[in-house]
Amino acid sequence: MNATTTLILGGGFGGIVTANTLRGLLPAEHKIVLIDKSATFNIGATKTWIMLGERTPEQVTHNLSALSNRGIGFVQAEVQKIDPVKREVVTSKKTLCGDFLVLALGADMNLGKVPGLEAAAQTFYTLDGALRLCEVLPKFDRGELVMLIPATPFKCPPGPYEAAMLLHEYFTKRGHSDKIKLSIHTVEPTPMGTAGPQMGQFIRGEMQKRDIALHTQRRCKSIDVTSRRITFEDGSTAPFDLLIAIPPHEAPLPVRAAGLTDASGWIPVDPKTLKTSVDRVYAIGDLCKVSLPGRFKPEMPLVLPKAGVFAEAHGRVVAHQIAAAALGKTPSEVYDGKGYCYIEMGDRQALKGDGEFFALPHPYMNAQSPDTAMYEAKFAWAEDWVRRYL
């Protein structure tokens, strides 16, 4: 058995889980190296807590250098070029080459893809953005607050709707709910469409209960910063006093330049093994495109949503795939298409949805009724995840 080196590009959910799982499956002589431009990691679900002032960045940020205590090498550097055939990676510090390559760089967020959006909008989808919103929200006490979803796919499909419900509670507690009009304008046909019409209808109902206007199939054309107005492709417009946007997502430039993406802009992979078209190269998490076998409409193919729990599951599967190959064994672990999410509703209530995304004739998600136990379970999940992997 020859010693191997596995390079893992990206220190998010998928990359961290791949590294930890693989370390537990292979002897110490097999090197595992994780590369990320950031020295730290934070769970995406914590950003609404930052936005609302319920947590500080220090409370939700964790150092990736802790991986070295687990027998995992960590290189803080920016990935500049990827040669998937050679499994060679050029970084801002050095060039590395591996026997196995795991692409887990996630999605870049680009507000600049919509004219005027970057200058006009706040966002909670980045840690810096959530911090800025934490400073803005206490000063906002009247007017039109618009949540804009200008493009799909985006990670954490329930995120904008969860944030809207939490913002409704935030302003209600401050006595401003009658002076602030909340609305969501989304390009989606329905909220959380891949989870099925039942989940979409549930979200619609929760928005209606809170007088949050929901406008679907609204394709944004541009934003006028001066007049504070959104223009949509059908010619309609919407005014705003505070605009919160979900940034358009795209694969990082080195990934696109490597020639692995398809017309969707993401890397197609085998749904069960997460293998790319190149031998010993895997793509996981937000970066990959996992086609689903089922459909709600015959003419509309579906892909797996982007979320941390899926990246985590991908990471475990890929670790088993790599370990089996390194040890000369037949891999047995495959991805089963299952996933879940917690959605906070406000008032210390949350629901948990469990999804079967490889199900036929179409995916489905079962959602438990919101309660305090699920709210507490979400916090426990986040804390437990960090304990297990960092």
C-alpha positions in Angstrom: 0.0 0.0 0.0 1.6 3.3 -1.1 1.1 6.4 0.9 -1.1 9.0 -0.8 -1.9 12.7 -0.5 -5.4 14.1 -0.7 -5.8 17.8 -1.4 -9.0 19.4 -0.2 -9.8 22.8 -1.6 -12.1 24.7 0.7 -12.7 24.9 4.4 -16.4 24.9 4.6 -18.8 22.2 5.7 -17.8 19.8 3.0 -14.1 20.3 3.1 -13.9 20.0 6.9 -16.0 16.9 7.0 -14.1 15.2 4.2 -10.8 15.9 6.0 -12.0 14.6 9.4 -13.7 11.5 8.0 -10.8 10.6 5.8 -8.4 11.0 8.7 -10.3 8.4 10.6 -10.2 6.0 7.7 -6.6 6.1 6.7 -3.3 5.5 8.5 -1.1 8.5 9.4 1.3 8.1 6.4 -1.6 9.2 4.1 -1.4 12.9 4.0 -4.5 15.1 4.1 -4.1 18.8 3.3 -6.9 21.3 3.4 -6.4 24.7 1.6 -8.5 27.8 2.2 -7.9 31.5 1.8 -9.6 32.2 5.2 -8.1 31.2 8.5 -11.5 30.8 10.0 -14.9 29.0 9.6 -18.4 29.9 10.6 -21.7 28.1 10.1 -23.9 29.9 7.7 -27.0 29.5 9.9 -25.3 31.8 12.5 -25.4 34.9 10.2 -29.0 35.8 11.0 -28.0 35.7 14.7 -25.2 38.2 13.9 -27.7 40.3 11.8 -30.0 40.5 14.8 -27.3 41.2 17.4 -27.9 37.8 19.1 -24.3 36.7 18.6 -21.0 38.3 18.1 -18.5 37.2 15.3 -16.2 35.9 18.0 -18.9 33.6 19.3 -19.5 31.9 15.9 -16.0 32.0 14.3 -13.6 29.1 14.6 -9.9 28.7 13.6 -9.1 26.2 10.9 -5.6 25.8 12.3 -7.3 23.5 14.9 -7.4 20.9 12.2 -3.6 20.3 12.7 -4.5 18.8 16.1 -6.4 16.1 14.3 -3.6 15.1 11.9 -4.8 17.3 9.1 -2.6 19.8 7.3 -3.9 23.2 6.8 -2.6 25.8 4.3 -4.0 29.3 4.4 -3.7 30.4 0.9 -5.8 31.5 -2.1 -6.4 28.9 -4.8 -5.3 30.5 -8.1 -5.2 27.7 -10.6 -6.4 24.1 -10.8 -5.1 21.4 -13.1 -7.6 18.6 -12.5 -5.9 16.1 -14.8 -2.5 16.5 -12.9 -4.4 17.1 -9.7 -2.1 20.1 -9.3 -3.1 23.3 -7.4 -1.3 26.6 -7.7 -1.9 28.8 -4.6 -0.8 32.2 -3.5 1.9 30.5 -1.3 3.0 27.3 -3.2 2.1 24.7 -5.7 0.8 21.4 -4.4 0.0 18.1 -6.1 -2.1 15.2 -4.8 -3.2 11.7 -5.6 -6.8 12.7 -4.9 -8.4 16.1 -5.3 -11.6 17.3 -3.6 -13.1 20.5 -4.8 -15.1 22.1 -2.0 -14.6 25.8 -2.6 -18.3 26.6 -2.3 -19.9 29.5 -4.2 -18.7 33.0 -4.6 -21.3 35.7 -4.1 -21.5 38.5 -6.6 -23.8 41.4 -6.0 -22.3 43.1 -9.1 -24.1 40.7 -11.4 -27.2 42.9 -11.2 -26.7 46.6 -12.2 -27.0 48.8 -9.2 -27.4 46.0 -6.6 -24.0 46.2 -5.0 -24.4 49.9 -4.3 -28.0 49.7 -3.1 -28.3 46.5 -1.1 -27.4 45.1 2.3 -27.0 41.3 2.7 -26.7 38.8 5.6 -25.3 36.1 3.4 -21.7 37.1 4.4 -20.4 37.7 7.9 -19.4 41.3 7.0 -22.8 41.9 5.5 -24.6 40.6 8.6 -22.4 42.9 10.8 -23.3 45.9 8.7 -27.0 45.0 8.9 -26.7 44.7 12.7 -25.7 48.4 12.7 -28.4 49.4 10.2 -31.5 47.7 11.6 -31.8 49.6 14.9 -31.9 52.9 12.9 -34.7 51.6 10.6 -38.1 52.3 12.0 -40.4 53.0 9.1 -40.7 52.4 5.3 -40.4 49.7 2.7 -38.1 46.8 3.6 -37.6 44.6 0.6 -35.9 41.2 0.5 -34.7 40.5 -3.0 -33.8 37.1 -4.5 -32.5 38.0 -8.0 -31.0 34.7 -9.0 -31.0 30.9 -8.4 -29.5 28.7 -7.2 -28.5 30.1 -3.8 -27.4 28.3 -0.7 -29.8 27.6 2.1 -33.1 27.9 0.2 -35.2 28.7 3.4 -32.7 31.4 4.5 -34.4 34.5 3.0 -37.8 33.4 4.4 -36.4 32.6 7.8 -34.8 36.0 7.9 -38.0 37.7 6.9 -39.9 36.0 9.8 -37.1 36.9 12.2 -37.1 40.5 11.0 -40.9 40.7 11.5 -40.4 39.6 15.1 -37.5 42.0 15.5 -39.6 45.1 14.4 -42.7 43.9 16.3 -40.8 43.8 19.6 -39.6 47.3 18.9 -43.1 48.6 18.2 -42.3 49.4 14.5 -44.3 46.6 12.8 -47.2 49.0 11.8 -44.7 51.4 10.2 -42.6 49.0 8.3 -43.9 47.0 5.2 -42.0 43.8 4.6 -42.0 42.2 1.2 -40.1 39.5 -0.7 -39.4 39.7 -4.4 -38.0 36.4 -5.7 -37.2 35.0 -9.1 -38.4 31.6 -7.8 -41.7 30.2 -8.9 -42.4 29.2 -5.3 -40.4 29.2 -2.1 -38.1 26.1 -1.6 -39.4 24.6 -4.9 -37.3 21.5 -4.9 -38.7 20.5 -1.5 -42.2 20.3 -3.1 -45.4 22.3 -3.3 -46.4 21.4 0.3 -43.4 23.1 1.7 -43.8 26.1 -0.7 -47.4 26.5 0.4 -46.4 26.3 4.1 -43.9 29.2 3.6 -46.5 31.2 1.7 -48.9 30.7 4.6 -46.3 31.9 7.1 -45.6 35.0 5.1 -49.3 35.8 4.9 -49.8 35.4 8.6 -47.1 38.1 9.2 -48.3 40.4 6.4 -45.1 39.8 4.5 -45.9 40.3 0.8 -44.5 37.6 -1.4 -44.0 38.2 -5.1 -42.7 35.2 -7.1 -41.3 35.0 -10.6 -39.9 38.5 -10.4 -36.8 38.7 -12.5 -34.7 41.7 -11.5 -33.3 43.9 -14.3 -31.6 46.7 -12.4 -31.6 48.8 -9.2 -31.7 52.6 -9.2 -29.8 53.7 -6.1 -30.9 57.3 -6.3 -34.7 56.7 -6.6 -34.5 53.5 -4.5 -36.4 51.5 -7.0 -36.1 48.0 -8.4 -36.9 47.5 -12.0 -38.0 44.0 -13.2 -37.7 42.5 -16.6 -41.5 42.7 -17.2 -41.3 46.5 -16.8 -42.8 46.6 -13.3 -41.0 48.3 -10.4 -40.9 48.2 -6.6 -39.8 50.9 -4.2 -37.6 50.3 -1.2 -36.2 52.2 1.8 -34.1 49.3 2.9 -33.0 46.6 0.5 -31.7 43.3 1.6 -30.5 41.0 -1.2 -29.4 37.4 -1.6 -26.3 37.8 -3.7 -26.2 35.9 -7.1 -24.0 32.8 -6.6 -21.3 31.6 -9.0 -18.5 29.0 -9.0 -15.1 30.6 -8.1 -13.0 31.7 -11.1 -10.3 29.1 -10.7 -12.9 26.4 -10.9 -14.5 27.8 -14.0 -11.1 28.2 -15.6 -10.3 24.5 -14.9 -13.0 23.5 -17.4 -15.0 21.3 -15.1 -18.3 23.3 -15.1 -21.1 22.8 -17.5 -23.7 25.2 -19.0 -25.2 25.6 -15.5 -22.0 27.2 -14.2 -21.5 24.3 -11.7 -19.6 21.0 -11.7 -21.7 18.0 -12.7 -21.0 15.0 -10.6 -22.2 11.4 -10.2 -25.1 11.8 -7.7 -24.0 8.9 -5.6 -20.2 9.1 -5.6 -19.7 12.9 -6.2 -17.0 12.0 -8.9 -16.4 14.5 -11.6 -15.5 13.6 -15.2 -11.8 13.5 -14.2 -10.4 10.4 -12.4 -9.7 10.9 -8.7 -11.3 14.3 -8.7 -14.4 15.0 -6.7 -16.7 18.0 -6.3 -18.9 18.5 -3.3 -21.2 21.0 -1.6 -22.3 24.3 -3.2 -19.8 23.9 -6.0 -21.3 20.7 -7.5 -24.5 20.0 -9.5 -26.3 16.8 -8.4 -29.1 16.0 -10.8 -32.1 14.5 -9.2 -34.0 11.5 -10.7 -37.5 12.8 -10.0 -39.5 15.8 -11.3 -42.6 17.8 -10.4 -43.1 18.7 -14.0 -41.8 16.6 -16.9 -40.2 19.5 -18.6 -38.3 20.8 -15.6 -35.3 18.8 -14.4 -34.3 19.3 -10.8 -31.0 19.5 -9.0 -30.1 19.1 -5.3 -30.3 22.4 -3.4 -27.2 24.0 -2.0 -26.9 23.7 1.8 -24.4 22.8 4.5 -26.0 19.6 5.4 -25.7 18.3 1.9 -22.0 19.3 1.8 -21.5 17.5 5.0 -23.0 14.3 3.7 -21.1 14.6 0.4 -17.9 15.0 2.4 -18.5 11.7 4.3 -19.2 9.8 1.1 -16.1 11.2 -0.7 -13.9 10.4 2.2 -15.1 6.7 2.1 -14.6 6.7 -1.7 -11.0 8.0 -1.4 -10.1 5.7 1.5 -11.3 2.7 -0.4 -9.3 3.6 -3.4 -6.2 4.3 -1.3 -6.5 1.0 0.5 -7.3 -1.0 -2.6 -10.8 -1.8 -1.5 -14.2 -1.5 -3.1 -16.1 1.6 -1.9 -19.5 0.9 -0.3 -20.6 4.3 0.8 -22.8 6.3 -1.5 -24.8 9.5 -1.2 -28.5 8.7 -0.5 -30.0 12.1 -1.4 -31.2 12.8 2.1 -31.0 16.1 3.9 -32.7 18.3 6.5 -33.0 21.9 7.6 -34.1 23.9 10.6 -36.2 27.0 9.9 -36.6 29.6 12.7 -40.0 31.1 12.8 -39.5 33.7 15.6 -40.8 33.6 19.2 -38.3 30.8 19.9 -40.1 28.5 17.5 -38.5 26.4 14.7 -39.4 23.6 12.5 -37.3 20.8 11.1 -37.8 19.5 7.6 -36.5 16.1 6.5 -36.1 15.6 2.8 -35.7 12.6 0.5 -34.4 14.2 -2.7 -33.7 11.0 -4.7 -37.3 9.9 -4.2 -39.5 9.1 -7.1 -41.6 10.3 -8.7 -40.3 13.5 -7.2 -38.5 14.7 -4.0 -40.4 15.3 -0.9 -39.9 16.9 2.5 -41.7 16.1 5.7 -41.8 19.1 8.1 -42.5 18.8 11.8 -44.7 21.4 13.5 -42.8 24.4 14.8 -42.0 24.3 18.5 -39.4 25.4 21.0 -37.7 22.0 21.1 -36.7 22.4 17.4 -35.5 25.9 18.1 -33.2 24.6 20.8 -32.2 21.7 18.6 -30.9 24.0 16.0 -28.6 25.7 18.5 -27.5 22.3 19.8 -26.8 21.1 16.2 -24.5 24.1 15.5 -22.6 23.6 18.7 -22.3 19.9 18.3 -21.0 20.2 14.7 -18.1 22.4 15.8 -17.2 20.1 18.7 -17.1 17.1 16.3 -15.2 18.6 13.5 -13.1 21.5 14.9 
